[in-house]
Amino acid sequence: MILTRDGIQQAIASGDIIIDPFVPDRLGPNSYDFSLGTRCKTYKHLELDSRSHNLTESCEIDERGIVITPNRLFLFNTAERIGSARYVPVIRGRSSVARLGLFIHITADLIDLGSINQLTLQLHSVSPIRIYPGMAIGQVTFWTVKGEIELYKGKYSGRTSPCESLSYLDAFHDN
């Protein structure tokens, strides 16, 4: 079950949902519009290896923004810390941003219970598009869980966003 505006506000007030900083005007009927941060990472090479640590370059984006180009992945932080140990956050792009051809996540839209951080967005565009820090870029919804809650303790815990892929830390098994 998805939380409504009222449910999100109540959960923020009780501390069951963290959105920091929280701007009440960004609360919708059943979601919250989060904004783009200032930190960006890109991979140094176009060919990536899931079994290796892929080198990245980091930069800070100022008020002039940055042009996101096709065929390249841009990892960005959200301006807000977002998460919950009680509700499952799911992120999506805002329709106005999607209509410009910008994807804000490739397939990783589910945020694990207990993961409360600035999120890492995986930005990919259909055509070149200039984006700016602070712009409302996506929305987060919160879902109730059924069953025993187990909090996230994985390899991305305690990392600073944006964080590149740590797939090389996974155990690869021969089948």
VENVEN-V51814 format. One record per pair of residues at least 24 apart in sequence whose C-alpha atoms are under 10 Angstrom apart, sorted by sequence separation. I is the first residue (numbers start at 0). J is the second residue. D is the distance in Angstrom with one decimal. If there is no record, write none. Layout:
I_J_D, I_J_D
This chain:
3_27_8.2, 4_28_4.9, 5_29_8.4, 7_31_8.5, 36_60_8.3, 37_61_6.9, 86_110_9.7, 87_111_6.4, 88_112_7.8, 100_124_5.6, 101_125_6.4, 3_28_5.8, 4_29_5.1, 36_61_9.9, 37_62_9.1, 45_70_8.4, 86_111_9.1, 87_112_5.7, 99_124_8.4, 100_125_5.0, 101_126_8.1, 2_28_9.0, 3_29_4.1, 4_30_6.7, 39_65_9.5, 45_71_7.3, 86_112_6.7, 87_113_8.8, 88_114_9.4, 99_125_8.2, 100_126_6.6, 101_127_9.0, 2_29_6.0, 3_30_7.2, 4_31_8.2, 37_64_8.9, 44_71_9.6, 45_72_8.9, 83_110_9.0, 84_111_8.5, 85_112_6.6, 86_113_8.9, 87_114_9.5, 88_115_9.9, 97_124_9.2, 99_126_8.2, 100_127_8.7, 101_128_7.7, 1_29_7.2, 2_30_7.9, 3_31_9.9, 75_103_9.1, 82_110_7.4, 83_111_8.4, 84_112_4.9, 85_113_7.7, 90_118_9.5, 97_125_9.7, 99_127_9.3, 100_128_8.1, 1_30_9.0, 42_71_8.4, 74_103_9.3, 81_110_9.2, 82_111_8.2, 83_112_5.9, 84_113_4.2, 99_128_7.5, 101_130_9.6, 110_139_9.7, 41_71_7.9, 42_72_7.4, 73_103_9.4, 74_104_9.3, 82_112_7.4, 83_113_5.5, 84_114_7.4, 90_120_9.4, 99_129_10.0, 109_139_9.7, 41_72_6.3, 42_73_8.0, 69_100_9.9, 82_113_6.7, 83_114_6.8, 84_115_8.1, 108_139_9.2, 109_140_9.9, 110_141_9.7, 40_72_8.6, 41_73_5.2, 42_74_8.9, 69_101_9.5, 82_114_5.8, 83_115_6.3, 96_128_9.9, 112_144_9.5, 40_73_6.0, 41_74_6.2, 68_101_9.8, 72_105_9.5, 81_114_8.2, 82_115_4.1, 83_116_9.7, 103_136_7.6, 104_137_9.5, 39_73_6.6, 40_74_5.0, 41_75_9.0, 67_101_8.5, 80_114_9.8, 81_115_5.4, 82_116_6.6, 96_130_9.6, 102_136_9.7, 103_137_7.1, 39_74_5.5, 40_75_6.6, 80_115_6.3, 81_116_5.6, 82_117_8.7, 101_136_9.4, 102_137_9.5, 113_148_9.3, 38_74_8.2, 39_75_4.6, 40_76_9.1, 79_115_9.9, 80_116_4.6, 81_117_6.1, 82_118_8.9, 112_148_7.7, 113_149_8.1, 114_150_7.5, 115_151_9.6, 38_75_5.7, 39_76_7.0, 79_116_7.9, 80_117_4.2, 81_118_7.1, 112_149_7.2, 113_150_4.7, 114_151_6.0, 37_75_7.4, 38_76_5.8, 78_116_10.0, 79_117_5.6, 80_118_7.0, 96_134_9.9, 111_149_9.3, 112_150_5.2, 113_151_5.3, 114_152_8.1, 36_75_6.7, 37_76_6.9, 38_77_8.6, 77_116_8.9, 78_117_6.6, 79_118_7.9, 96_135_8.7, 97_136_9.2, 111_150_7.4, 112_151_5.8, 113_152_8.1, 114_153_9.2, 116_155_9.9, 35_75_7.3, 36_76_5.0, 37_77_8.0, 38_78_9.2, 76_116_9.4, 77_117_5.3, 78_118_8.4, 95_135_9.6, 96_136_6.4, 97_137_9.4, 111_151_5.8, 112_152_9.5, 116_156_8.7, 119_159_8.8, 120_160_8.7, 121_161_8.9, 35_76_6.6, 36_77_4.5, 37_78_7.4, 76_117_5.9, 77_118_5.4, 95_136_8.6, 96_137_7.9, 110_151_9.2, 111_152_9.3, 114_155_8.7, 115_156_8.8, 116_157_7.9, 117_158_9.3, 118_159_8.9, 119_160_5.4, 120_161_7.2, 121_162_9.8, 34_76_9.0, 35_77_4.8, 36_78_4.1, 75_117_9.5, 76_118_5.6, 77_119_6.7, 93_135_7.9, 94_136_9.2, 95_137_9.4, 111_153_9.5, 114_156_6.9, 115_157_9.0, 116_158_8.3, 117_159_7.5, 118_160_6.1, 119_161_4.6, 120_162_9.1, 121_163_9.4, 34_77_5.8, 35_78_5.5, 36_79_7.8, 75_118_8.1, 76_119_4.9, 77_120_7.2, 92_135_9.5, 93_136_6.0, 94_137_8.5, 113_156_9.3, 114_157_8.7, 116_159_7.9, 117_160_5.8, 118_161_7.0, 119_162_6.3, 33_77_7.0, 34_78_5.6, 35_79_8.4, 74_118_9.9, 75_119_5.6, 76_120_6.1, 92_136_6.4, 93_137_4.7, 94_138_9.6, 116_160_7.6, 117_161_7.9, 118_162_8.8, 119_163_8.4, 33_78_7.4, 34_79_7.0, 74_119_6.3, 75_120_5.1, 76_121_9.2, 91_136_9.0, 92_137_4.2, 93_138_6.1, 33_79_6.8, 73_119_9.8, 74_120_5.5, 75_121_6.7, 91_137_5.6, 92_138_6.1, 93_139_9.6, 33_80_9.5, 73_120_8.0, 74_121_4.8, 75_122_7.3, 90_137_6.9, 91_138_5.4, 92_139_8.7, 33_81_8.8, 72_120_9.9, 73_121_5.9, 74_122_6.1, 90_138_5.6, 91_139_6.4, 72_121_6.5, 73_122_5.0, 74_123_9.1, 89_138_8.3, 90_139_4.4, 91_140_8.2, 72_122_6.0, 73_123_6.7, 88_138_9.8, 89_139_5.5, 90_140_6.5, 71_122_8.6, 72_123_5.6, 73_124_9.4, 88_139_6.2, 89_140_5.3, 90_141_9.0, 71_123_6.7, 72_124_8.6, 87_139_9.8, 88_140_5.5, 89_141_6.4, 69_122_9.7, 70_123_7.6, 71_124_8.3, 87_140_8.1, 88_141_4.5, 89_142_7.8, 68_122_9.5, 69_123_6.5, 70_124_7.9, 78_132_8.1, 79_133_9.8, 86_140_9.3, 87_141_5.4, 88_142_6.5, 67_122_7.7, 68_123_7.4, 69_124_5.1, 70_125_8.5, 77_132_9.0, 78_133_6.9, 86_141_5.7, 87_142_5.0, 88_143_9.3, 67_123_7.2, 68_124_6.1, 69_125_5.7, 70_126_9.4, 76_132_9.8, 77_133_8.7, 78_134_9.4, 85_141_9.3, 86_142_5.3, 87_143_6.5, 22_79_10.0, 33_90_9.2, 67_124_6.4, 68_125_7.8, 69_126_5.7, 75_132_9.8, 78_135_9.7, 82_139_9.6, 85_142_8.9, 86_143_5.1, 87_144_7.1, 20_78_8.0, 21_79_7.7, 30_88_9.8, 32_90_9.5, 33_91_10.0, 66_124_9.7, 67_125_9.3, 68_126_6.3, 69_127_6.4, 77_135_9.7, 81_139_8.7, 83_141_8.7, 85_143_7.4, 86_144_6.5, 19_78_8.4, 20_79_5.6, 21_80_9.2, 30_89_9.5, 31_90_9.5, 32_91_9.5, 33_92_9.7, 67_126_8.1, 68_127_4.5, 69_128_9.1, 77_136_8.9, 82_141_9.1, 85_144_7.6, 18_78_9.9, 19_79_5.1, 20_80_7.2, 21_81_9.5, 30_90_9.2, 32_92_9.2, 33_93_9.4, 66_126_9.8, 67_127_5.5, 68_128_6.8, 77_137_9.3, 18_79_6.2, 19_80_5.1, 20_81_9.0, 30_91_9.7, 32_93_7.8, 66_127_6.2, 67_128_5.3, 68_129_8.9, 17_79_9.1, 18_80_5.6, 19_81_6.7, 65_127_9.9, 66_128_5.3, 67_129_6.1, 86_148_9.6, 17_80_6.9, 18_81_4.7, 19_82_9.5, 65_128_8.1, 66_129_4.1, 67_130_7.3, 85_148_7.6, 17_81_5.4, 18_82_6.9, 64_128_10.0, 65_129_5.4, 66_130_6.4, 84_148_8.1, 85_149_9.7, 16_81_7.7, 17_82_5.3, 18_83_9.0, 64_129_6.3, 65_130_5.6, 66_131_9.0, 84_149_8.7, 85_150_9.1, 16_82_6.1, 17_83_6.1, 63_129_8.8, 64_130_5.4, 65_131_6.6, 84_150_6.7, 15_82_8.8, 16_83_4.7, 17_84_9.1, 63_130_8.6, 64_131_4.2, 65_132_8.9, 83_150_9.4, 84_151_8.9, 15_83_6.0, 16_84_7.5, 35_103_9.9, 62_130_9.5, 63_131_6.8, 64_132_6.5, 14_83_8.5, 15_84_6.7, 16_85_7.5, 62_131_6.3, 63_132_8.7, 64_133_9.8, 14_84_9.6, 15_85_6.1, 16_86_7.3, 60_130_9.6, 61_131_7.7, 62_132_6.6, 64_134_10.0, 14_85_9.8, 15_86_7.6, 16_87_9.5, 60_131_7.7, 61_132_6.9, 62_133_8.8, 11_83_9.5, 16_88_9.1, 60_132_6.9, 61_133_10.0, 10_83_9.3, 59_132_9.6, 10_85_9.2, 10_86_9.0, 7_86_9.8, 40_119_9.9, 39_119_9.4, 41_121_9.9, 80_160_9.8, 36_117_8.6, 38_119_9.8, 39_120_9.5, 40_121_9.7, 36_118_9.5, 78_160_9.8, 35_118_9.7, 36_119_9.7, 39_122_10.0, 76_159_8.6, 77_160_7.8, 2_86_8.9, 35_119_10.0, 36_120_9.7, 76_160_5.1, 77_161_8.3, 1_86_9.2, 33_118_10.0, 35_120_8.7, 75_160_7.2, 76_161_4.7, 0_86_10.0, 1_87_9.3, 74_160_8.6, 75_161_5.2, 76_162_8.4, 1_88_9.7, 74_161_5.8, 75_162_8.3, 73_161_9.4, 74_162_7.3, 75_163_9.8, 74_163_7.2, 73_163_9.8, 74_164_9.9, 37_131_8.3, 38_132_8.8, 35_130_8.6, 36_131_8.5, 37_132_5.4, 35_131_7.2, 36_132_5.2, 37_133_8.0, 18_115_8.8, 19_116_9.4, 34_131_9.4, 35_132_5.1, 36_133_6.2, 17_115_7.2, 18_116_9.3, 19_117_9.1, 34_132_7.4, 35_133_5.1, 36_134_8.5, 16_115_9.1, 17_116_9.1, 18_117_9.4, 34_133_5.2, 35_134_5.7, 36_135_9.9, 33_133_8.7, 34_134_5.2, 35_135_6.6, 36_136_9.8, 33_134_8.3, 34_135_4.2, 35_136_6.0, 32_134_9.6, 33_135_5.5, 34_136_5.3, 35_137_8.3, 32_135_5.9, 33_136_6.3, 34_137_6.7, 31_135_9.7, 32_136_7.2, 33_137_5.5, 34_138_8.6, 57_161_9.2, 32_137_5.6, 33_138_5.6, 31_137_8.3, 32_138_4.2, 33_139_7.1, 30_137_9.7, 31_138_5.2, 32_139_6.5, 55_162_9.7, 30_138_6.0, 31_139_5.3, 32_140_9.2, 55_163_7.6, 29_138_9.6, 30_139_5.4, 31_140_6.7, 54_163_8.8, 25_135_8.4, 29_139_8.8, 30_140_4.6, 31_141_9.2, 53_163_8.1, 27_138_9.0, 29_140_6.5, 30_141_7.4, 52_163_9.0, 53_164_7.9, 26_138_9.2, 27_139_9.9, 29_141_8.2, 52_164_8.0, 53_165_8.8, 25_138_9.1, 26_139_9.7, 27_140_9.7, 51_164_9.6, 52_165_7.1, 53_166_9.8, 51_165_8.6, 52_166_8.2, 53_167_9.0, 49_164_8.1, 50_165_9.0, 51_166_7.8, 52_167_6.2, 48_164_10.0, 49_165_8.3, 50_166_6.6, 51_167_5.1, 52_168_8.7, 47_164_9.9, 49_166_5.7, 50_167_4.3, 51_168_8.5, 48_166_9.0, 49_167_5.7, 50_168_7.8, 48_167_8.3, 49_168_9.3, 50_169_8.3, 40_160_9.4, 41_161_9.8, 49_169_9.3, 50_170_9.4, 39_160_8.9, 40_161_6.7, 42_163_8.2, 50_171_8.3, 38_160_7.8, 39_161_6.7, 40_162_7.8, 41_163_8.4, 42_164_10.0, 38_161_6.9, 39_162_9.4, 40_163_7.6, 36_160_9.4, 37_161_9.8, 16_141_8.6, 36_161_9.3, 10_141_9.8, 7_140_8.7, 7_141_7.5, 6_141_9.2, 7_142_10.0, 4_140_9.7, 3_140_8.7, 2_140_7.2, 3_141_8.5, 1_140_7.0, 2_141_5.6, 3_142_9.7, 1_141_5.8, 2_142_6.1, 0_141_8.5, 1_142_4.5, 2_143_7.5, 0_142_5.5, 1_143_6.5, 0_143_5.5, 1_144_9.8, 0_144_8.0, 0_145_9.8
